[in-house]
Structures are given as structure tokens and as C-alpha cells.
Amino acid sequence: MKKVLFVFMFIFISSILVACGGYSPENNWVLEKSRLDEVGEIETYVTKLQNNPDTRGFKVFTIAEDKKMVVISSGNKDKSLELDNVEVVSGDTKITLSEMNRKNGEDNPYIMVGLGAIEGELYVKSIEGNSFDKITW
């Protein structure tokens, strides 16, 4: 009886861990801009981006439970960003975006991509092959 209970608990706990996705780059999401005010540091940074409309690149923030938020800006008011893929390639995390020829009313369009974790180095590129550099300010 104890053996059956142990096997059942093992399967149950394993299923929950798999369903939650854990702390990996593949566990990602796009944060809605309406929730920007939830993290003051990110809100301040986005305001700075809007005051510097030619700034193209990304900055990483640590949010709740050591998860990461990557804010990526296009540096072009006519180019909106959309998440295409997040994957681990050769031990590094790669975010791929689509740059859409579409105005969205922002001086510097941006996207906020949440990640469960970042493995190795972080690279951000568009599907067209254009890279986004890390912003240090």
C-alpha cells in the first residue's frame, strides 16, 4: 500500500512541476502595457525610453521570484514589436521578435518579455536578423 501511495505522489508532483513550466527561458510571457505601473523601476525606464525615441535595444530587470523582465525598444516610432520565439540555443537564451511596420502611438515602441530564467548569454534579434544591443543606462 505504501508503495502505491509513493508512486501516486511521485507522478502527481512530477505532473504539477511539468505543468508549471519551472524556471526556464521557455517559460515566458508578454506583459501587458496596462500593467506597467506594477514595477516602478520598469515604469521609470519606459518613460526614459519615450524621452529618447532613437534608443534601440534591451534591458533586463529582475522581478518577483528572481524571474526576469526584458524591455526591448525598437528605436523607430514606425516599428512596433511582437514576440516571435524564445529558445535556448547552444546554452544561450535567444529572443526573436517581429518588427511590424505599424505605428502604435508611442515615441519609442517597446515590448516587455517575461522569462522564468535566462540561461547563458541573452541575445535579442528580429526575424529579419537585426540585432538589439544591451542598453546600459
N, C-alpha and C positions, 0 to 999 in steps of 0.2 A: 504493500500500500504506500509506503514512504517513497519507494522508487517511482511509482506512477505520479505521485504528487510532485516530486522533484522534477521529473521530465516535463510535466504540465507547466510548472512555474518557469522552467528554463525557456520553453517555447513561448510562453506568454510575454516574458520580459524581453526576449530577443525580438519579438514582433513589435513591441512598443518602441524599442530603440531604433529599429529599421524605419518604422513609420514616422518618427520624429525627425529623421534626417541627420541628427547629430551636428557636430561642429565640423563642417567641411565646406569648401567653396561651392560645391554643388547645391548646398542648402542656401539658396539666395532668393531675393525678392527686390522689387522696386518699391521704394517708399513713396506714397502719395504726397504731392506737394502741399496738400492741405494739412498734413501732419508735421510740417517743417518746424513749427514752434515747440515741438516736444523735446528737441535737443538744442539748447541755446547756442552752443558753440557752432553747430552746423548752420543755424539760422544767421548768425553773425557772418560766417564765411560766405554764405549765399548772397547776403547783402553786399559784401565786398566784391563778389563776382559781378553783380549787377552794376556796380560803380566802375568796374574795369571790364567793359564789354569785349575787349580783344583777347582776354585771357582764355587760353585753351589748355586743358589738362585735367589732372585729377588730384584729389587729396583724400587721404584715408583718416577716418576718425574711429576711435574705439567707443562702442556704445554698450548697452546693457549686456551683462554676462560675457564680457570680452568679445562679443561679436563686432564686426567691422561694418562701417558705412563708408562707401566710396562715392564722393561727389565728383561728377565729371561734367565739365563745361565745354561747349562747342567753340566759343570764341567768335561766333558768327550769328548775328541775330536772325539770319535766314535759314539756319540749320538746327532743327530740333533733333534730339537724340532718343533712340529707342533701344532697349536691351535686346540683343540677339542671342547671346550664349555666354555661359560661364563654365570654364572647364579647367582641369589640371593637365598640363602638357609638360612632360619631362620634369616633373616635380615643381613646376611653377604655375601660378594661377593666372589665367588669361580671361579677360572680359572682352567680348566682342559686341560692338554697337552698330546700329544703322544710323547714318546721318541723313535725315529726311529734309528735302528742300521745302520747308514749311515754316512759316512764322508762327510763333505762339504768344506774342506779346511781351516776351522777356527781352531785355537788352543783351543778355548772355544766356541762352538756353542751357539748361543743365538737367541732369538726371541723378537720382540718389539710389545707388545699388547696395543693398544689404547683403553681407556674406556671413555665413556661420564661422568661417575662418579664412585665412589666407595662407596657402602653402607656398613656400619658397618666395621667389620674387613675384611682384604683381605687374602685369602688362595689360595695357588698355589700348585696343585698336578698333578701327572701324572695319566693316566688312569689305570696304574698298581698299584696305591696307594702310590707311593713315593712322599714325600712332598719336597717342596723347601722353604728354610728359607729366611727371610728378611735379606738382606745384609746392613750393617750399614756404610760402608766406601764409 
